[in-house]
Amino acid sequence: MTETVKPNPLSPEFNASAASTAYRSALEVIGAVEPRIAAAITQELADQRSSLKLIASENYASPAVLLTMGNWFSDKYAEGTVGHRFYAGCQNVDTVEALAAEHARELFGAEYAYVQPHSGIDANLVAFWSVLAARVEAPALVEAGVRNVNDLAENDWTTLRRAFGDQRLLGMSLDVGGHLTHGFRPNISGKMFTHASYGTDPVTGLIDYDVVRAQAKEFKPLILMAGYSAYPRKVNFAKMREIADEVGATLIVDMAHFAGLVAGKVFTGEFNPVPFAHITTTTTHKSLRGPRGGAILAQPEFAEFVDRGCPMVLGGPLSHVMAAKAVAFAEARQPAFATYAQAVADNAVTLAEGLLKRGGKLVTGGTENHLVLLDVTSFGLTGRQAESALVDSGIVTNRNSVPQDPNGAWYSSGVRLGTPALTSRGFGAAEFDRTAELIVDVLTAATPLSAASGGLSKAKYNLPADVAAKTQAAAAEILDANPLYPGLDIS
Ligand SMILES: *Cc1c(COP(=O)(O)O)cnc(C)c1O
């Protein structure tokens, strides 16, 4: 029998003894000023080490990435772009930003990269304004009697939309895994654009590209948006680009969730968004395993507009985070990261199969990426009850609506499970199959309680204490066998 080599949970260069010294010294320095913060940092490591983290949007960055953020780059103002700053003394920030952008271009095979966005939402906002700036003629503003946005009545978003000629955005519906920033009202994108969304096939749960095409032809959006945070399947970006071209739309792909699978060459060909999207936006802290932040890749015709992200919608760049992005991208360019990314996808399949064979019901019946959407109605629970019963048992997930959710977005009917974080700890097939077993055990044992108003509560539930305790012990066993930051001696 051959031993499968586990992906190195950290960068291959990880030096546990040097990292231990660095963190112990840092905590001593911090503790001298505010010991409660030093204690909270120490406790956060302990908590992360001892929880079975299946939050699909989270990961564990390497100490190299984390340490890069704690220094004097945080003190520097650097509005502008490399070589064109509005502040003096940016020579080292220039080195950092240029290197981060170069690594991003090489990693993703992109012609242009912008590494300033502070988060995924910011990256999308920069992308939206870039398309408006690049494609919408000023006469639309003049016709609407608006010289510039300062002439708008406060909060008059209708006027703003009209000023831009009522531009339209077609994105994936929130109900089937789309993201708030893709044209939904609570986010500014929903106020900037007239919005429509595409769903998934009610039987298969998959995107039906013919339906998207028909919608696009009728709706004629300026922006066609693809990308998701809770869709467990691949998206064919070649087809999305074809549709965008047919209707004259700009294709923006938000790969916030699955950028690690693109970087690790799990998503190639028509499933790699970068060659097809006019603009690709991402976070850097999810499956990509970098610092908390955002980034944009774009085809050259959008570069000059994306470059104006700061000060258009961003504050001064976070130079210390751009430095950490450079380190994370450098890590992702190493062969070990491709091994990691493949393991993330393989582990998701193992988790899905482990749930299916024990009677679980999955949205779309499986997975082709890093996440699984478990429909918990077959256990007689709401998503909220399932999420809470799992947390009681040491398993951290988040509740999520399923398509046509009978319980609405707040209580919901699903839990979203992701493999990036635990794969970074070195979990493989055996650990994920065991995790599936633990999840099914807990959800089978949990029962909804009666609501005060009669009928079943959507929030209250009962979980036998022995099941919670047994699961916690079983989870601790697999976590201890796969330590987070092995050898990092902080307690
Ligand atoms: C997480 C996510 C974002 C937002 O990222 P933040 O860094 O939290 O702003 C945007 N789009 C998608 C698809 C996401 O999953």
Ligand as a Chemical Component Dictionary entry (heavy atoms), coordinates in Angstrom:
data_LIG
# 
_chem_comp.id                   LIG 
_chem_comp.type                 NON-POLYMER 
_chem_comp.pdbx_formal_charge   0 
_chem_comp.three_letter_code    LIG 
# 
loop_
_chem_comp_atom.comp_id 
_chem_comp_atom.atom_id 
_chem_comp_atom.alt_atom_id 
_chem_comp_atom.type_symbol 
_chem_comp_atom.charge 
_chem_comp_atom.model_Cartn_x 
_chem_comp_atom.model_Cartn_y 
_chem_comp_atom.model_Cartn_z 
_chem_comp_atom.pdbx_ordinal 
LIG C1 C1 C 0 -16.747 36.757 0.129  1  
LIG C2 C2 C 0 -17.240 37.329 -1.143 2  
LIG C3 C3 C 0 -17.148 38.690 -1.418 3  
LIG C4 C4 C 0 -16.787 39.715 -0.370 4  
LIG O1 O1 O 0 -15.551 39.657 0.149  5  
LIG P1 P1 P 0 -15.145 40.611 1.384  6  
LIG O2 O2 O 0 -13.668 40.522 1.416  7  
LIG O3 O3 O 0 -15.821 40.055 2.572  8  
LIG O4 O4 O 0 -15.615 41.986 1.054  9  
LIG C5 C5 C 0 -17.513 39.142 -2.681 10 
LIG N1 N1 N 0 -17.957 38.283 -3.605 11 
LIG C6 C6 C 0 -18.094 36.965 -3.372 12 
LIG C7 C7 C 0 -18.608 36.075 -4.450 13 
LIG C8 C8 C 0 -17.753 36.444 -2.127 14 
LIG O5 O5 O 0 -17.915 35.143 -1.879 15 
# 
loop_
_chem_comp_bond.comp_id 
_chem_comp_bond.atom_id_1 
_chem_comp_bond.atom_id_2 
_chem_comp_bond.value_order 
_chem_comp_bond.pdbx_ordinal 
LIG C1 C2 SING 1  
LIG C2 C3 SING 2  
LIG C2 C8 DOUB 3  
LIG C3 C4 SING 4  
LIG C3 C5 DOUB 5  
LIG C4 O1 SING 6  
LIG O1 P1 SING 7  
LIG P1 O2 DOUB 8  
LIG P1 O3 SING 9  
LIG P1 O4 SING 10 
LIG C5 N1 SING 11 
LIG N1 C6 DOUB 12 
LIG C6 C7 SING 13 
LIG C6 C8 SING 14 
LIG C8 O5 SING 15 
# 
